[in-house]
Amino acid sequence: MSYLSDLRVVLQGRDFRRLFGTRLVSQFSDGIFQFAVAGYAFFSPEKQTSVADVAAAFAVLLLPYSIIGPFAGVFIDRWSRRQILVIGPLVRGVFLFGAAAAVAAHAPDWVFYAASFGVLGVNRFFLAALGASLPHVVPADRLMMANAVTPTSGTVATFVGAGAGFLLRLAFGAGYGGTAGILVISGVMFGSSALIAATMARDLLGPAYDPGRPQTKEALRNVVTGLRDGARHVLHRRGPSSALGSMAAHRLLYGMSMGLVLLLFRYYFTDNAEAGLAQITGVVATSGVGYFAAALITPWATQRFRIETWIPMMLVAAGALEFVLCVPFWEPGFLVAGFVLGITGQSIKICTDTVVQRDIEDAYLGRIFSIYDFLFNGMFVVGVSIAALLLPPNGRSVGVLALICVLYGVSALAYRAVARQPVTAT
């Protein structure tokens, strides 16, 4: 009830409602887009998908956020944020129409992925502008409340958008023409968010004029220097560095697991692309339930166990249970494994968030979380790429499952070893 009551309070502000509407429409469109990319890359009847294709698709979906993210703030603090929210969707719409044209024309995959990379690069600026604009549309005493409800609402809108993408695929078909149609609708929906943003005054969202602000070139150079200093800072602190390492290890192994699962549901359990897409939706759903369960379990568990104990427990549980549940290569086992990896992975992330926020000096937090973001997304892509080298075409490999299990155990031991090392002074 707290979420609903908080949302009711912040929605009383007219300007907040307009910014909130811009977010919901854009993230709904993003859900449609992400489903279209996943369906095209992994479950297109006309394509023979390999793990290399899977790795390329995830790289396009995830890496723009990590690569562009640290630099986005330089421009968000110099350009009119309202104009970013108006012009950004139009630019993204152009990229989406380009991606749709590439699919409809049966262009090489790299053309589609290049257009999709542009879509997500623009979206990174757009989301950063939304976050930076929030303090301009809610009173200071409601800012924390607004920060609590807007990301949750945006995530829900993305899931609803993905569901809409699924229905559109049923209506338009799974072929190239159907995918192109879904991308066009995503572009139109995202463009409509510009109409909502345009109802706000041009100077409402900032940034405020600052005569002491560094020049853009200097600011960009400072980002690189700051990331280097942040990496040096965290490496000298055993708690945050070991927690970040455990999170990165899980994301790498989760990426390997995802590559295996996608191929199994595409080629091993069925040879029908649409049936495979419907079946793997169940694994995604159980993973989502696991993510939610982790939010309930982790606070309770960390009151009874130290974080330094709970993280390796989760790593060991992830590896052992994944192997036991999946090695028979029976579909229901993968549904349960999705739930297990959802709980363990999100629990590790929650613990890592806590350790970083607790043990890193405030002046370094922004830079450390930029590094965190890069590790979170980058290691997942690396994991899928490793799977591309090791897996057979149909994904069935007891050896890779065993390797994942062993590496989870090694990661738990490595975490314990690093976490127990003495602190090195900076």
TORKOL-4160 file (C-alpha; in steps of 0.2 Angstrom, whole numbers, padded with zeros to 4 digits, m for minus):
426
<pt num="1" X="0000" Y="0000" Z="0000"/>
<pt num="2" X="0015" Y="0012" Z="0003"/>
<pt num="3" X="0018" Y="0012" Z="m0016"/>
<pt num="4" X="0000" Y="0017" Z="m0020"/>
<pt num="5" X="m0001" Y="0030" Z="m0007"/>
<pt num="6" X="0016" Y="0038" Z="m0012"/>
<pt num="7" X="0011" Y="0038" Z="m0030"/>
<pt num="8" X="m0006" Y="0046" Z="m0026"/>
<pt num="9" X="0003" Y="0060" Z="m0016"/>
<pt num="10" X="0016" Y="0064" Z="m0030"/>
<pt num="11" X="0003" Y="0064" Z="m0044"/>
<pt num="12" X="m0005" Y="0079" Z="m0036"/>
<pt num="13" X="0008" Y="0090" Z="m0045"/>
<pt num="14" X="0004" Y="0095" Z="m0063"/>
<pt num="15" X="0022" Y="0095" Z="m0069"/>
<pt num="16" X="0026" Y="0079" Z="m0061"/>
<pt num="17" X="0011" Y="0071" Z="m0070"/>
<pt num="18" X="0018" Y="0077" Z="m0087"/>
<pt num="19" X="0036" Y="0071" Z="m0083"/>
<pt num="20" X="0028" Y="0054" Z="m0076"/>
<pt num="21" X="0018" Y="0052" Z="m0092"/>
<pt num="22" X="0033" Y="0055" Z="m0103"/>
<pt num="23" X="0042" Y="0041" Z="m0093"/>
<pt num="24" X="0028" Y="0029" Z="m0094"/>
<pt num="25" X="0024" Y="0031" Z="m0113"/>
<pt num="26" X="0043" Y="0029" Z="m0117"/>
<pt num="27" X="0046" Y="0014" Z="m0106"/>
<pt num="28" X="0031" Y="0006" Z="m0113"/>
<pt num="29" X="0038" Y="0008" Z="m0130"/>
<pt num="30" X="0055" Y="0002" Z="m0124"/>
<pt num="31" X="0046" Y="m0014" Z="m0119"/>
<pt num="32" X="0039" Y="m0017" Z="m0136"/>
<pt num="33" X="0056" Y="m0013" Z="m0144"/>
<pt num="34" X="0065" Y="m0025" Z="m0133"/>
<pt num="35" X="0053" Y="m0039" Z="m0136"/>
<pt num="36" X="0055" Y="m0036" Z="m0155"/>
<pt num="37" X="0074" Y="m0037" Z="m0154"/>
<pt num="38" X="0073" Y="m0053" Z="m0144"/>
<pt num="39" X="0060" Y="m0061" Z="m0156"/>
<pt num="40" X="0070" Y="m0056" Z="m0171"/>
<pt num="41" X="0087" Y="m0061" Z="m0164"/>
<pt num="42" X="0082" Y="m0077" Z="m0155"/>
<pt num="43" X="0066" Y="m0084" Z="m0162"/>
<pt num="44" X="0064" Y="m0078" Z="m0180"/>
<pt num="45" X="0058" Y="m0093" Z="m0190"/>
<pt num="46" X="0068" Y="m0087" Z="m0205"/>
<pt num="47" X="0084" Y="m0087" Z="m0196"/>
<pt num="48" X="0096" Y="m0100" Z="m0189"/>
<pt num="49" X="0101" Y="m0092" Z="m0172"/>
<pt num="50" X="0118" Y="m0096" Z="m0165"/>
<pt num="51" X="0125" Y="m0091" Z="m0148"/>
<pt num="52" X="0136" Y="m0078" Z="m0157"/>
<pt num="53" X="0119" Y="m0070" Z="m0163"/>
<pt num="54" X="0113" Y="m0071" Z="m0145"/>
<pt num="55" X="0129" Y="m0062" Z="m0139"/>
<pt num="56" X="0128" Y="m0049" Z="m0152"/>
<pt num="57" X="0110" Y="m0045" Z="m0148"/>
<pt num="58" X="0113" Y="m0044" Z="m0129"/>
<pt num="59" X="0128" Y="m0032" Z="m0133"/>
<pt num="60" X="0117" Y="m0021" Z="m0142"/>
<pt num="61" X="0104" Y="m0021" Z="m0129"/>
<pt num="62" X="0115" Y="m0019" Z="m0114"/>
<pt num="63" X="0132" Y="m0011" Z="m0118"/>
<pt num="64" X="0125" Y="0007" Z="m0124"/>
<pt num="65" X="0119" Y="0010" Z="m0106"/>
<pt num="66" X="0136" Y="0006" Z="m0099"/>
<pt num="67" X="0147" Y="0014" Z="m0112"/>
<pt num="68" X="0137" Y="0030" Z="m0114"/>
<pt num="69" X="0131" Y="0031" Z="m0096"/>
<pt num="70" X="0146" Y="0040" Z="m0088"/>
<pt num="71" X="0147" Y="0053" Z="m0101"/>
<pt num="72" X="0128" Y="0057" Z="m0103"/>
<pt num="73" X="0128" Y="0068" Z="m0087"/>
<pt num="74" X="0141" Y="0080" Z="m0096"/>
<pt num="75" X="0128" Y="0084" Z="m0109"/>
<pt num="76" X="0113" Y="0083" Z="m0098"/>
<pt num="77" X="0120" Y="0097" Z="m0087"/>
<pt num="78" X="0123" Y="0108" Z="m0103"/>
<pt num="79" X="0108" Y="0105" Z="m0114"/>
<pt num="80" X="0090" Y="0109" Z="m0111"/>
<pt num="81" X="0083" Y="0094" Z="m0103"/>
<pt num="82" X="0065" Y="0098" Z="m0109"/>
<pt num="83" X="0072" Y="0098" Z="m0127"/>
<pt num="84" X="0081" Y="0082" Z="m0124"/>
<pt num="85" X="0064" Y="0074" Z="m0119"/>
<pt num="86" X="0056" Y="0082" Z="m0135"/>
<pt num="87" X="0069" Y="0079" Z="m0148"/>
<pt num="88" X="0076" Y="0063" Z="m0141"/>
<pt num="89" X="0061" Y="0053" Z="m0145"/>
<pt num="90" X="0060" Y="0060" Z="m0163"/>
<pt num="91" X="0078" Y="0054" Z="m0166"/>
<pt num="92" X="0075" Y="0037" Z="m0158"/>
<pt num="93" X="0060" Y="0036" Z="m0169"/>
<pt num="94" X="0071" Y="0039" Z="m0185"/>
<pt num="95" X="0082" Y="0025" Z="m0179"/>
<pt num="96" X="0067" Y="0013" Z="m0176"/>
<pt num="97" X="0060" Y="0016" Z="m0193"/>
<pt num="98" X="0078" Y="0013" Z="m0200"/>
<pt num="99" X="0078" Y="m0004" Z="m0190"/>
<pt num="100" X="0061" Y="m0008" Z="m0197"/>
<pt num="101" X="0066" Y="m0004" Z="m0215"/>
<pt num="102" X="0082" Y="m0015" Z="m0212"/>
<pt num="103" X="0072" Y="m0030" Z="m0206"/>
<pt num="104" X="0058" Y="m0028" Z="m0220"/>
<pt num="105" X="0072" Y="m0027" Z="m0233"/>
<pt num="106" X="0081" Y="m0042" Z="m0227"/>
<pt num="107" X="0097" Y="m0032" Z="m0224"/>
<pt num="108" X="0112" Y="m0039" Z="m0216"/>
<pt num="109" X="0110" Y="m0041" Z="m0197"/>
<pt num="110" X="0124" Y="m0028" Z="m0193"/>
<pt num="111" X="0113" Y="m0015" Z="m0201"/>
<pt num="112" X="0098" Y="m0019" Z="m0189"/>
<pt num="113" X="0110" Y="m0020" Z="m0174"/>
<pt num="114" X="0118" Y="m0003" Z="m0179"/>
<pt num="115" X="0101" Y="0005" Z="m0179"/>
<pt num="116" X="0096" Y="m0003" Z="m0163"/>
<pt num="117" X="0112" Y="0003" Z="m0155"/>
<pt num="118" X="0107" Y="0020" Z="m0160"/>
<pt num="119" X="0090" Y="0018" Z="m0152"/>
<pt num="120" X="0097" Y="0013" Z="m0136"/>
<pt num="121" X="0111" Y="0026" Z="m0136"/>
<pt num="122" X="0097" Y="0040" Z="m0138"/>
<pt num="123" X="0087" Y="0031" Z="m0124"/>
<pt num="124" X="0102" Y="0032" Z="m0112"/>
<pt num="125" X="0102" Y="0051" Z="m0114"/>
<pt num="126" X="0083" Y="0051" Z="m0112"/>
<pt num="127" X="0082" Y="0041" Z="m0096"/>
<pt num="128" X="0096" Y="0052" Z="m0089"/>
<pt num="129" X="0087" Y="0068" Z="m0093"/>
<pt num="130" X="0071" Y="0061" Z="m0084"/>
<pt num="131" X="0081" Y="0057" Z="m0068"/>
<pt num="132" X="0089" Y="0074" Z="m0068"/>
<pt num="133" X="0073" Y="0083" Z="m0071"/>
<pt num="134" X="0064" Y="0075" Z="m0057"/>
<pt num="135" X="0069" Y="0088" Z="m0043"/>
<pt num="136" X="0062" Y="0102" Z="m0054"/>
<pt num="137" X="0044" Y="0095" Z="m0054"/>
<pt num="138" X="0042" Y="0089" Z="m0036"/>
<pt num="139" X="0045" Y="0098" Z="m0019"/>
<pt num="140" X="0061" Y="0094" Z="m0010"/>
<pt num="141" X="0051" Y="0085" Z="0004"/>
<pt num="142" X="0043" Y="0073" Z="m0009"/>
<pt num="143" X="0058" Y="0069" Z="m0019"/>
<pt num="144" X="0063" Y="0053" Z="m0010"/>
<pt num="145" X="0044" Y="0048" Z="m0012"/>
<pt num="146" X="0045" Y="0052" Z="m0031"/>
<pt num="147" X="0062" Y="0043" Z="m0033"/>
<pt num="148" X="0054" Y="0027" Z="m0025"/>
<pt num="149" X="0039" Y="0026" Z="m0036"/>
<pt num="150" X="0045" Y="0032" Z="m0053"/>
<pt num="151" X="0057" Y="0018" Z="m0057"/>
<pt num="152" X="0045" Y="0004" Z="m0051"/>
<pt num="153" X="0031" Y="0012" Z="m0062"/>
<pt num="154" X="0043" Y="0013" Z="m0077"/>
<pt num="155" X="0048" Y="m0005" Z="m0075"/>
<pt num="156" X="0030" Y="m0011" Z="m0074"/>
<pt num="157" X="0027" Y="m0001" Z="m0090"/>
<pt num="158" X="0042" Y="m0010" Z="m0099"/>
<pt num="159" X="0035" Y="m0027" Z="m0094"/>
<pt num="160" X="0017" Y="m0021" Z="m0100"/>
<pt num="161" X="0025" Y="m0015" Z="m0116"/>
<pt num="162" X="0034" Y="m0032" Z="m0118"/>
<pt num="163" X="0017" Y="m0040" Z="m0116"/>
<pt num="164" X="0010" Y="m0029" Z="m0130"/>
<pt num="165" X="0025" Y="m0034" Z="m0141"/>
<pt num="166" X="0020" Y="m0052" Z="m0138"/>
<pt num="167" X="0002" Y="m0048" Z="m0143"/>
<pt num="168" X="0008" Y="m0038" Z="m0158"/>
<pt num="169" X="0018" Y="m0053" Z="m0164"/>
<pt num="170" X="0003" Y="m0064" Z="m0163"/>
<pt num="171" X="m0007" Y="m0051" Z="m0174"/>
<pt num="172" X="0007" Y="m0047" Z="m0186"/>
<pt num="173" X="0016" Y="m0063" Z="m0187"/>
<pt num="174" X="0033" Y="m0069" Z="m0183"/>
<pt num="175" X="0041" Y="m0065" Z="m0200"/>
<pt num="176" X="0052" Y="m0051" Z="m0205"/>
<pt num="177" X="0036" Y="m0041" Z="m0210"/>
<pt num="178" X="0029" Y="m0043" Z="m0193"/>
<pt num="179" X="0045" Y="m0038" Z="m0184"/>
<pt num="180" X="0046" Y="m0022" Z="m0194"/>
<pt num="181" X="0028" Y="m0018" Z="m0190"/>
<pt num="182" X="0031" Y="m0020" Z="m0171"/>
<pt num="183" X="0047" Y="m0009" Z="m0173"/>
<pt num="184" X="0036" Y="0005" Z="m0182"/>
<pt num="185" X="0023" Y="0004" Z="m0168"/>
<pt num="186" X="0037" Y="0006" Z="m0155"/>
<pt num="187" X="0043" Y="0021" Z="m0164"/>
<pt num="188" X="0026" Y="0029" Z="m0165"/>
<pt num="189" X="0023" Y="0026" Z="m0147"/>
<pt num="190" X="0040" Y="0033" Z="m0142"/>
<pt num="191" X="0037" Y="0048" Z="m0153"/>
<pt num="192" X="0021" Y="0051" Z="m0144"/>
<pt num="193" X="0031" Y="0054" Z="m0128"/>
<pt num="194" X="0038" Y="0069" Z="m0136"/>
<pt num="195" X="0021" Y="0077" Z="m0137"/>
<pt num="196" X="0019" Y="0075" Z="m0118"/>
<pt num="197" X="0036" Y="0083" Z="m0115"/>
<pt num="198" X="0032" Y="0097" Z="m0126"/>
<pt num="199" X="0018" Y="0103" Z="m0114"/>
<pt num="200" X="0031" Y="0108" Z="m0102"/>
<pt num="201" X="0039" Y="0125" Z="m0102"/>
<pt num="202" X="0056" Y="0124" Z="m0111"/>
<pt num="203" X="0066" Y="0131" Z="m0095"/>
<pt num="204" X="0056" Y="0120" Z="m0082"/>
<pt num="205" X="0068" Y="0106" Z="m0081"/>
<pt num="206" X="0085" Y="0115" Z="m0081"/>
<pt num="207" X="0099" Y="0114" Z="m0081"/>
<pt num="208" X="0102" Y="0130" Z="m0071"/>
<pt num="209" X="0116" Y="0142" Z="m0077"/>
<pt num="210" X="0132" Y="0139" Z="m0069"/>
<pt num="211" X="0146" Y="0151" Z="m0074"/>
<pt num="212" X="0159" Y="0140" Z="m0066"/>
<pt num="213" X="0155" Y="0124" Z="m0075"/>
<pt num="214" X="0170" Y="0117" Z="m0085"/>
<pt num="215" X="0170" Y="0117" Z="m0104"/>
<pt num="216" X="0163" Y="0101" Z="m0112"/>
<pt num="217" X="0180" Y="0095" Z="m0118"/>
<pt num="218" X="0187" Y="0097" Z="m0100"/>
<pt num="219" X="0172" Y="0089" Z="m0092"/>
<pt num="220" X="0173" Y="0073" Z="m0104"/>
<pt num="221" X="0191" Y="0072" Z="m0099"/>
<pt num="222" X="0187" Y="0073" Z="m0081"/>
<pt num="223" X="0175" Y="0058" Z="m0083"/>
<pt num="224" X="0189" Y="0047" Z="m0089"/>
<pt num="225" X="0200" Y="0053" Z="m0075"/>
<pt num="226" X="0186" Y="0051" Z="m0062"/>
<pt num="227" X="0182" Y="0033" Z="m0067"/>
<pt num="228" X="0201" Y="0029" Z="m0065"/>
<pt num="229" X="0202" Y="0036" Z="m0048"/>
<pt num="230" X="0186" Y="0027" Z="m0043"/>
<pt num="231" X="0193" Y="0010" Z="m0049"/>
<pt num="232" X="0209" Y="0014" Z="m0039"/>
<pt num="233" X="0198" Y="0019" Z="m0024"/>
<pt num="234" X="0187" Y="0003" Z="m0024"/>
<pt num="235" X="0202" Y="m0009" Z="m0026"/>
<pt num="236" X="0209" Y="m0003" Z="m0010"/>
<pt num="237" X="0193" Y="m0008" Z="0000"/>
<pt num="238" X="0191" Y="m0027" Z="0002"/>
<pt num="239" X="0172" Y="m0026" Z="0006"/>
<pt num="240" X="0166" Y="m0017" Z="m0010"/>
<pt num="241" X="0179" Y="m0024" Z="m0021"/>
<pt num="242" X="0175" Y="m0042" Z="m0016"/>
<pt num="243" X="0156" Y="m0039" Z="m0017"/>
<pt num="244" X="0158" Y="m0031" Z="m0035"/>
<pt num="245" X="0168" Y="m0046" Z="m0040"/>
<pt num="246" X="0155" Y="m0058" Z="m0034"/>
<pt num="247" X="0142" Y="m0048" Z="m0043"/>
<pt num="248" X="0152" Y="m0048" Z="m0059"/>
<pt num="249" X="0156" Y="m0067" Z="m0057"/>
<pt num="250" X="0137" Y="m0071" Z="m0056"/>
<pt num="251" X="0133" Y="m0060" Z="m0071"/>
<pt num="252" X="0146" Y="m0069" Z="m0081"/>
<pt num="253" X="0140" Y="m0086" Z="m0076"/>
<pt num="254" X="0122" Y="m0080" Z="m0078"/>
<pt num="255" X="0126" Y="m0075" Z="m0096"/>
<pt num="256" X="0133" Y="m0092" Z="m0100"/>
<pt num="257" X="0117" Y="m0100" Z="m0093"/>
<pt num="258" X="0106" Y="m0088" Z="m0103"/>
<pt num="259" X="0115" Y="m0093" Z="m0119"/>
<pt num="260" X="0113" Y="m0111" Z="m0115"/>
<pt num="261" X="0094" Y="m0109" Z="m0111"/>
<pt num="262" X="0090" Y="m0099" Z="m0127"/>
<pt num="263" X="0098" Y="m0112" Z="m0138"/>
<pt num="264" X="0089" Y="m0126" Z="m0129"/>
<pt num="265" X="0072" Y="m0118" Z="m0130"/>
<pt num="266" X="0076" Y="m0114" Z="m0148"/>
<pt num="267" X="0083" Y="m0130" Z="m0155"/>
<pt num="268" X="0083" Y="m0144" Z="m0142"/>
<pt num="269" X="0066" Y="m0144" Z="m0134"/>
<pt num="270" X="0057" Y="m0139" Z="m0150"/>
<pt num="271" X="0061" Y="m0135" Z="m0168"/>
<pt num="272" X="0046" Y="m0123" Z="m0168"/>
<pt num="273" X="0052" Y="m0105" Z="m0165"/>
<pt num="274" X="0035" Y="m0099" Z="m0159"/>
<pt num="275" X="0033" Y="m0113" Z="m0147"/>
<pt num="276" X="0051" Y="m0110" Z="m0140"/>
<pt num="277" X="0047" Y="m0092" Z="m0138"/>
<pt num="278" X="0031" Y="m0096" Z="m0128"/>
<pt num="279" X="0041" Y="m0109" Z="m0117"/>
<pt num="280" X="0055" Y="m0098" Z="m0113"/>
<pt num="281" X="0043" Y="m0084" Z="m0107"/>
<pt num="282" X="0039" Y="m0096" Z="m0093"/>
<pt num="283" X="0058" Y="m0096" Z="m0088"/>
<pt num="284" X="0058" Y="m0077" Z="m0088"/>
<pt num="285" X="0042" Y="m0076" Z="m0078"/>
<pt num="286" X="0049" Y="m0088" Z="m0064"/>
<pt num="287" X="0065" Y="m0078" Z="m0064"/>
<pt num="288" X="0055" Y="m0062" Z="m0061"/>
<pt num="289" X="0046" Y="m0070" Z="m0047"/>
<pt num="290" X="0063" Y="m0075" Z="m0040"/>
<pt num="291" X="0069" Y="m0057" Z="m0041"/>
<pt num="292" X="0054" Y="m0051" Z="m0031"/>
<pt num="293" X="0056" Y="m0065" Z="m0018"/>
<pt num="294" X="0074" Y="m0059" Z="m0016"/>
<pt num="295" X="0068" Y="m0042" Z="m0011"/>
<pt num="296" X="0058" Y="m0051" Z="0003"/>
<pt num="297" X="0071" Y="m0064" Z="0008"/>
<pt num="298" X="0087" Y="m0054" Z="0008"/>
<pt num="299" X="0084" Y="m0042" Z="0022"/>
<pt num="300" X="0078" Y="m0056" Z="0033"/>
<pt num="301" X="0093" Y="m0067" Z="0029"/>
<pt num="302" X="0106" Y="m0053" Z="0031"/>
<pt num="303" X="0099" Y="m0050" Z="0049"/>
<pt num="304" X="0104" Y="m0068" Z="0053"/>
<pt num="305" X="0119" Y="m0070" Z="0043"/>
<pt num="306" X="0133" Y="m0058" Z="0039"/>
<pt num="307" X="0134" Y="m0052" Z="0021"/>
<pt num="308" X="0151" Y="m0059" Z="0020"/>
<pt num="309" X="0143" Y="m0076" Z="0023"/>
<pt num="310" X="0127" Y="m0074" Z="0013"/>
<pt num="311" X="0135" Y="m0069" Z="m0003"/>
<pt num="312" X="0145" Y="m0085" Z="m0005"/>
<pt num="313" X="0130" Y="m0095" Z="0001"/>
<pt num="314" X="0120" Y="m0088" Z="m0014"/>
<pt num="315" X="0134" Y="m0092" Z="m0026"/>
<pt num="316" X="0136" Y="m0110" Z="m0020"/>
<pt num="317" X="0117" Y="m0112" Z="m0020"/>
<pt num="318" X="0116" Y="m0105" Z="m0038"/>
<pt num="319" X="0129" Y="m0117" Z="m0045"/>
<pt num="320" X="0123" Y="m0132" Z="m0036"/>
<pt num="321" X="0105" Y="m0130" Z="m0039"/>
<pt num="322" X="0107" Y="m0125" Z="m0057"/>
<pt num="323" X="0116" Y="m0141" Z="m0061"/>
<pt num="324" X="0105" Y="m0153" Z="m0051"/>
<pt num="325" X="0089" Y="m0145" Z="m0059"/>
<pt num="326" X="0095" Y="m0143" Z="m0077"/>
<pt num="327" X="0107" Y="m0158" Z="m0080"/>
<pt num="328" X="0092" Y="m0170" Z="m0084"/>
<pt num="329" X="0087" Y="m0157" Z="m0098"/>
<pt num="330" X="0069" Y="m0158" Z="m0093"/>
<pt num="331" X="0059" Y="m0142" Z="m0096"/>
<pt num="332" X="0051" Y="m0140" Z="m0079"/>
<pt num="333" X="0068" Y="m0141" Z="m0071"/>
<pt num="334" X="0073" Y="m0125" Z="m0081"/>
<pt num="335" X="0058" Y="m0116" Z="m0074"/>
<pt num="336" X="0063" Y="m0120" Z="m0056"/>
<pt num="337" X="0081" Y="m0115" Z="m0060"/>
<pt num="338" X="0075" Y="m0098" Z="m0067"/>
<pt num="339" X="0067" Y="m0095" Z="m0050"/>
<pt num="340" X="0083" Y="m0100" Z="m0041"/>
<pt num="341" X="0094" Y="m0089" Z="m0051"/>
<pt num="342" X="0082" Y="m0075" Z="m0049"/>
<pt num="343" X="0083" Y="m0076" Z="m0030"/>
<pt num="344" X="0102" Y="m0079" Z="m0029"/>
<pt num="345" X="0107" Y="m0066" Z="m0042"/>
<pt num="346" X="0096" Y="m0052" Z="m0036"/>
<pt num="347" X="0101" Y="m0056" Z="m0018"/>
<pt num="348" X="0119" Y="m0055" Z="m0022"/>
<pt num="349" X="0115" Y="m0038" Z="m0031"/>
<pt num="350" X="0106" Y="m0031" Z="m0016"/>
<pt num="351" X="0120" Y="m0036" Z="m0005"/>
<pt num="352" X="0133" Y="m0028" Z="m0017"/>
<pt num="353" X="0122" Y="m0012" Z="m0017"/>
<pt num="354" X="0122" Y="m0011" Z="0002"/>
<pt num="355" X="0141" Y="m0014" Z="0004"/>
<pt num="356" X="0145" Y="m0001" Z="m0009"/>
<pt num="357" X="0133" Y="0012" Z="m0002"/>
<pt num="358" X="0139" Y="0008" Z="0016"/>
<pt num="359" X="0158" Y="0007" Z="0013"/>
<pt num="360" X="0162" Y="0019" Z="m0001"/>
<pt num="361" X="0165" Y="0037" Z="0002"/>
<pt num="362" X="0151" Y="0048" Z="m0004"/>
<pt num="363" X="0162" Y="0058" Z="m0016"/>
<pt num="364" X="0166" Y="0042" Z="m0025"/>
<pt num="365" X="0149" Y="0034" Z="m0026"/>
<pt num="366" X="0144" Y="0041" Z="m0043"/>
<pt num="367" X="0160" Y="0035" Z="m0051"/>
<pt num="368" X="0159" Y="0018" Z="m0042"/>
<pt num="369" X="0141" Y="0015" Z="m0048"/>
<pt num="370" X="0147" Y="0019" Z="m0066"/>
<pt num="371" X="0159" Y="0005" Z="m0064"/>
<pt num="372" X="0146" Y="m0006" Z="m0056"/>
<pt num="373" X="0134" Y="m0003" Z="m0071"/>
<pt num="374" X="0148" Y="m0008" Z="m0084"/>
<pt num="375" X="0152" Y="m0024" Z="m0074"/>
<pt num="376" X="0134" Y="m0028" Z="m0072"/>
<pt num="377" X="0130" Y="m0027" Z="m0091"/>
<pt num="378" X="0147" Y="m0031" Z="m0098"/>
<pt num="379" X="0151" Y="m0047" Z="m0089"/>
<pt num="380" X="0134" Y="m0054" Z="m0094"/>
<pt num="381" X="0139" Y="m0051" Z="m0113"/>
<pt num="382" X="0156" Y="m0059" Z="m0109"/>
<pt num="383" X="0147" Y="m0074" Z="m0102"/>
<pt num="384" X="0136" Y="m0076" Z="m0117"/>
<pt num="385" X="0151" Y="m0074" Z="m0128"/>
<pt num="386" X="0160" Y="m0088" Z="m0119"/>
<pt num="387" X="0145" Y="m0099" Z="m0121"/>
<pt num="388" X="0146" Y="m0096" Z="m0140"/>
<pt num="389" X="0163" Y="m0104" Z="m0140"/>
<pt num="390" X="0158" Y="m0119" Z="m0129"/>
<pt num="391" X="0141" Y="m0124" Z="m0133"/>
<pt num="392" X="0135" Y="m0136" Z="m0147"/>
<pt num="393" X="0122" Y="m0129" Z="m0159"/>
<pt num="394" X="0107" Y="m0136" Z="m0150"/>
<pt num="395" X="0114" Y="m0130" Z="m0133"/>
<pt num="396" X="0114" Y="m0147" Z="m0124"/>
<pt num="397" X="0130" Y="m0148" Z="m0115"/>
<pt num="398" X="0133" Y="m0157" Z="m0098"/>
<pt num="399" X="0151" Y="m0151" Z="m0098"/>
<pt num="400" X="0146" Y="m0132" Z="m0099"/>
<pt num="401" X="0133" Y="m0135" Z="m0085"/>
<pt num="402" X="0146" Y="m0143" Z="m0074"/>
<pt num="403" X="0159" Y="m0129" Z="m0078"/>
<pt num="404" X="0146" Y="m0116" Z="m0073"/>
<pt num="405" X="0143" Y="m0125" Z="m0056"/>
<pt num="406" X="0162" Y="m0127" Z="m0053"/>
<pt num="407" X="0165" Y="m0108" Z="m0057"/>
<pt num="408" X="0151" Y="m0103" Z="m0045"/>
<pt num="409" X="0160" Y="m0113" Z="m0031"/>
<pt num="410" X="0177" Y="m0105" Z="m0036"/>
<pt num="411" X="0169" Y="m0088" Z="m0036"/>
<pt num="412" X="0162" Y="m0091" Z="m0018"/>
<pt num="413" X="0180" Y="m0096" Z="m0012"/>
<pt num="414" X="0188" Y="m0081" Z="m0021"/>
<pt num="415" X="0175" Y="m0070" Z="m0013"/>
<pt num="416" X="0179" Y="m0077" Z="0005"/>
<pt num="417" X="0198" Y="m0075" Z="0002"/>
<pt num="418" X="0197" Y="m0057" Z="m0004"/>
<pt num="419" X="0184" Y="m0052" Z="0009"/>
<pt num="420" X="0196" Y="m0058" Z="0023"/>
<pt num="421" X="0211" Y="m0049" Z="0017"/>
<pt num="422" X="0217" Y="m0034" Z="0027"/>
<pt num="423" X="0212" Y="m0017" Z="0022"/>
<pt num="424" X="0225" Y="m0008" Z="0011"/>
<pt num="425" X="0227" Y="0010" Z="0015"/>
<pt num="426" X="0225" Y="0023" Z="0000"/>
